[in-house]
Amino acid sequence: MRAILQRVKQGAVRVDGRTTGAIGTGLVVLVGVTHEDTPTEAERLASKTAHLRIFEDDEGKMNRSTLDMGGGILVVPQFTLYAD
């Protein structure tokens, strides 16, 4: 399982001009999954992503997680993360 995370002030996925998912401040996560990945690995990645402290606190230090700030997480499947 591979993932690319990006902090965003807002994020959206559009398909054929129609919004299929959107968030305000939070993370956009591109996720590549293979047949060898397990539900346990998916749960671990989800937990790590939600608890990852990459947002600034009141002192300007990266010490807040998406959960701490009540942000959103927009997950987008991206099979090309495993492309050769």
Rosetta silent file (secondary structure, phi, psi, omega in degrees, C-alpha in Angstrom):
SEQUENCE: MRAILQRVKQGAVRVDGRTTGAIGTGLVVLVGVTHEDTPTEAERLASKTAHLRIFEDDEGKMNRSTLDMGGGILVVPQFTLYAD
SCORE:     score description
SCORE:     0.000 S_00000001
   1 L     0.000  132.775  178.883    0.000    0.000    0.000 S_00000001
   2 E  -127.074  146.042  179.893    1.337    3.407   -0.979 S_00000001
   3 E  -143.645  145.143  171.843    0.042    6.837   -0.127 S_00000001
   4 E  -120.278  125.977 -178.718    0.842   10.443   -0.937 S_00000001
   5 E  -110.359  141.253  175.354   -0.507   13.028    1.500 S_00000001
   6 E  -136.899  128.871  174.106   -1.007   16.720    0.845 S_00000001
   7 E   -72.150  139.199 -179.970   -2.175   19.383    3.286 S_00000001
   8 E  -139.484  154.292  170.755   -4.939   21.506    1.776 S_00000001
   9 L   -86.898  -25.936  170.996   -7.117   24.481    2.655 S_00000001
  10 L  -161.903  151.932  179.548   -9.762   22.851    0.494 S_00000001
  11 E  -148.326  150.606  179.730   -9.890   19.870   -1.806 S_00000001
  12 E  -152.509  151.976  172.537  -12.343   18.321   -4.234 S_00000001
  13 E  -117.211  128.797  178.430  -12.650   15.455   -6.693 S_00000001
  14 E  -122.131  136.460  176.558  -14.671   16.046   -9.829 S_00000001
  15 E  -125.532  122.270 -178.307  -15.745   13.420  -12.350 S_00000001
  16 L    51.760   40.571  177.411  -17.308   14.595  -15.608 S_00000001
  17 L    79.934   -1.679 -178.685  -17.819   18.045  -14.076 S_00000001
  18 E  -107.623  131.004  178.766  -19.651   16.671  -11.037 S_00000001
  19 E   -73.677  123.158 -179.873  -18.131   16.938   -7.546 S_00000001
  20 E  -104.731  -13.931  176.934  -17.900   13.469   -6.013 S_00000001
  21 E  -165.937  144.015  179.939  -16.055   14.459   -2.844 S_00000001
  22 E  -154.966  148.737  176.141  -14.926   17.662   -1.156 S_00000001
  23 E  -139.466  163.739  169.035  -13.333   18.858    2.093 S_00000001
  24 L   -89.332 -136.926  179.340  -12.257   22.097    3.713 S_00000001
  25 L   -61.540  134.486  179.034   -8.941   22.245    5.568 S_00000001
  26 E   163.381 -140.816 -177.409   -7.354   18.823    5.926 S_00000001
  27 E  -125.687  138.717  165.755   -5.565   16.187    3.878 S_00000001
  28 E  -103.138  128.198 -176.651   -5.941   14.849    0.367 S_00000001
  29 E  -121.546  116.896  173.260   -4.592   11.300    0.298 S_00000001
  30 E   -90.792  124.210 -174.117   -3.782    9.487   -2.945 S_00000001
  31 E  -123.035  128.001  173.203   -3.782    5.750   -2.175 S_00000001
  32 E  -108.724  131.576 -176.310   -2.467    2.883   -4.269 S_00000001
  33 L  -125.652  141.217  174.927   -3.518   -0.624   -3.251 S_00000001
  34 L  -117.717  171.654 -179.520   -2.351   -4.022   -4.500 S_00000001
  35 L   -65.613  -16.874 -179.771   -3.744   -7.520   -4.133 S_00000001
  36 L   -85.580  -12.488 -178.684   -1.130   -8.215   -1.438 S_00000001
  37 L   -73.586  147.467 -177.227   -2.400   -5.480    0.907 S_00000001
  38 L  -114.102  161.286  174.583   -4.464   -6.506    3.924 S_00000001
  39 H   -57.671  -34.061  178.630   -7.279   -4.849    5.884 S_00000001
  40 H   -62.482  -41.905  177.803   -4.857   -4.552    8.808 S_00000001
  41 H   -64.946  -38.688  178.331   -2.474   -2.495    6.671 S_00000001
  42 H   -64.239  -42.143  178.627   -5.355   -0.273    5.551 S_00000001
  43 H   -64.338  -39.904  179.567   -6.407    0.309    9.162 S_00000001
  44 H   -65.420  -43.954  178.605   -2.830    1.153   10.145 S_00000001
  45 H   -63.010  -41.931  179.148   -2.477    3.631    7.273 S_00000001
  46 H   -62.057  -43.681  179.872   -5.802    5.264    8.164 S_00000001
  47 H   -65.723  -45.598  179.265   -4.772    5.637   11.804 S_00000001
  48 H   -61.084  -41.246 -179.541   -1.320    7.003   10.954 S_00000001
  49 H   -63.658  -47.199 -177.778   -2.850    9.489    8.518 S_00000001
  50 H   -65.508  -31.842 -175.964   -5.448   10.742   10.996 S_00000001
  51 H   -97.895   -4.090 -178.416   -2.888   11.117   13.804 S_00000001
  52 L   -63.317  125.045 -175.784   -0.010   12.526   11.728 S_00000001
  53 L   -91.414   87.013 -178.974    1.009   15.869   13.240 S_00000001
  54 L  -124.607   13.101  176.162    1.601   18.047   10.176 S_00000001
  55 E  -112.275  145.097 -176.893   -0.494   21.104   10.990 S_00000001
  56 E   -71.374  142.266  172.532    0.805   24.102   12.914 S_00000001
  57 L   -89.968 -170.529 -177.984   -0.244   24.750   16.497 S_00000001
  58 L   -65.455  -19.401  179.776   -0.642   28.218   18.035 S_00000001
  59 L   -96.139    4.459  178.727    3.140   28.488   18.415 S_00000001
  60 L    84.082    6.588  178.884    3.803   27.729   14.737 S_00000001
  61 L   -93.309  144.108  177.234    5.112   24.216   15.384 S_00000001
  62 E   -74.211   90.324 -172.228    3.849   21.253   13.411 S_00000001
  63 E  -139.110   15.943 -179.774    2.138   19.675   16.377 S_00000001
  64 E  -126.438  140.923  177.250   -1.512   19.163   15.373 S_00000001
  65 L   -96.660  172.120  175.183   -3.154   16.283   13.567 S_00000001
  66 H   -59.925  -39.319  177.676   -6.208   16.331   11.334 S_00000001
  67 H   -63.456  -42.835 -179.148   -8.156   14.909   14.276 S_00000001
  68 H   -58.708  -37.990 -175.274   -6.874   17.649   16.607 S_00000001
  69 H   -98.344    1.040  178.962   -8.109   20.382   14.302 S_00000001
  70 L    68.427   28.614 -179.088  -11.327   18.696   13.166 S_00000001
  71 L   -80.980  175.604  179.681  -10.178   18.702    9.542 S_00000001
  72 E  -102.574  161.800  174.059  -11.276   16.484    6.701 S_00000001
  73 E  -130.668  119.792  179.230   -9.522   13.678    4.864 S_00000001
  74 E  -107.156  112.901 -177.409  -10.305   13.138    1.187 S_00000001
  75 E   -99.599  128.700 -177.903   -9.058    9.744   -0.019 S_00000001
  76 E  -123.737  120.779  176.841   -8.566    9.270   -3.760 S_00000001
  77 E   -64.567  137.100 -177.100   -7.694    5.866   -5.267 S_00000001
  78 L  -144.013   85.973 -175.876   -4.586    6.145   -7.435 S_00000001
  79 H   -65.140  -21.383 -178.069   -3.502    2.861   -9.027 S_00000001
  80 H   -69.053   -8.575  175.740   -0.657    4.590  -10.879 S_00000001
  81 H   -64.840  -16.930  177.331    1.345    4.721   -7.627 S_00000001
  82 H  -107.489    9.822 -178.171    2.333    1.145   -8.501 S_00000001
  83 L   -71.346  149.988  176.180    3.019    1.768  -12.194 S_00000001
  84 L   -87.823    0.000    0.000    6.396    0.853  -13.689 S_00000001
